[in-house]
Amino acid sequence: MNHDIDIKEIRKNCFRQSKVKGEFMLQMRVPGGIVAAKHLSMVQHIAETWGNGTFHIGTRQTFSLPGIKYESIDAVNAYIKDYIREIEVDTCGVDMDVNDAGYPTIGARNIVACIGNSHCIKANIDTTALARKLESIIFPSHYHIKISIAGCPNDCAKAHFTDFGIIGVTKTEYDYDRCIGCGKCVEACAHHATRVLSMEQAKVVKDECCCVGCGECVLACPTGAWSRVPTKFYRVMIGGRTGKKSPRMGKMFLNFVTEDVIIGIMKNWEKFSAEVLEHKPVYLHGGHLIDRAGYHKFKEMILDGVTLNPEAMVAQRIFWAETEYRSNINVLPVATK
């Protein structure tokens, strides 16, 4: 076996190093977390032919196949060519050459998404459709970015802990005449959301300032007095990350923006990354890039040429709060017998 393996190059090919020398794990991209069930037979074939017979559903919704020997990588890459073409090019519209060399980069990570309104009654948006549109913008690229899309403010997709977290929100309309004053929406808002609804003279009053756009009132209303407006809206969280040194929850950057705004800012991400990194695409969390540039520079560049819809809200400043594991904690000695 050739022991001079270029780990960094193999990693760009979407193979991750194992604790076992000469073994790797293939991370097959599943944009938006949904693919046709027929592809499971392909996953099984790879696992049983070149891997160790198992596969892991990665935390970023990849098909992760461990136990692949270095010598088998070329064969695996050739085998997944049709899958890459169908998923990346045919489904997501990614502009890339597909050949026997496999994935061209691991830079732009697999976009994570909850199942969205294709199934979930709480979801405000089609998460998978948006994920596939954004994949055609960010992939392939050697500049790293992690995106997570949640269908509603419940945030099952953990959008608060990624470079760009996109959350589906809604504007609601209230039909005064259909309301019977039952108070179900008020109860739902108090229990699930931010208590912006109240009853006055047997009708509902809403405090617009603190509505999070969840749509729980729509689900709770028995008469259809509450409804979602047709336009889809989104909230954008930025700079969230996990990690052993300074994890932090993302902060709200945009609120009640339309899909055109989301697409516009994503088209500016690579340009922003390249400038901050001096055109050297090293692995670095998006939050760190924002920290390097400063929020106001980030905001200027990421919104360049983007037309905001009338309802859009933009954070004027952001104050980060990190968990510092390096802080001066008074460590007590372990008691001994």
C-alpha positions, 0 to 999 in steps of 0.5 A: 500500500502507498503510505504517501497519501495526500489526506487533504486532497482525499478530503476534497474528494469527500473522503474523510480520514479514518482512525485505521490507516489507509481507510476512509469514509465517503460522505455522499451529499444529500442536498436538503436531506431527501433523495429517492429511495432507489438510491439506498440500494447503491449505498448498500452496494458501496458499503458491502463491496468496498466499505465495512458493511455499514453506513452512517446518516451523517449529522449533515444528512449525508450518506457516510460510508466508512471502511473504504480502503485507499486503493478502492477510492477510484472504483467508488468514485467511478461507481457514484458518477451517475448518482452525482449527475442525478442529484447535483446536476439534474435535480439541483441544477449545479454547473459542474463536470461529472466524471470518474473522479467523484466529487470535486470539493468538500468546501460547500457542505451538504445543505441540511433541511428538515422535511418542511411543508412537504409533510410537516403541518407546522412548516411555512416553507418548502425546505427541500426546494430551497436547499436545491436552489441554493446548492446550485449557487454554492456548490462546487466551491472550495470556500466553506459554508454550512447552511441549515434550513428549518421550515418554521421557528421550531428550528428542528434543523438547528439553524441557530448553530450554523454559518447561515441558518434559514428559518421559514416564517409567515405573515398572517391575516386575521378575518375579523368576521370569521373569528368566534372569540374562542381564544384558541389562538391566544392559548396557542400563542401563549403556549408555543410562541411569544404571547402576542395575542390577547382577547378584547371584547370577544375578538383577538388583538395582536401586538405586531412587535414581537410576532415570530411568524410561527403560524401557530395561530393558523393551526389553532383556529377552528374557523379559519379566521387566521391564515398565512399570506401567500408570500413566503418569508424567511429569517436568517441567522448568522455566525452560529457554530459548534466546536471545542473552543468557542461555540456560539448560537447564531444571531438574527441578521435578516427577518421577513425577507423573501426568497429573492433576498436569500438567493441574492445574499448566497450569491455574494457569499463566495465573493465575501469569503474570497476577500476575507481569506485573500483568495486562499480557500482554507477551512474556516467557519463562516462565523470566523470570517464575519468576525474577521471582516466585522459585522458592518463590512459583512453586511455591506458585502453580503447585501451588495446588489440585493433588493430588499422586500418592503417587509424586510428587517436588517440587524443594525448591529450584532453582539455575539455571546460565546461559550469560552472553555478557556475561561478562568474557572476555579478548578477544585482538586479531585478528592482522594481516599 
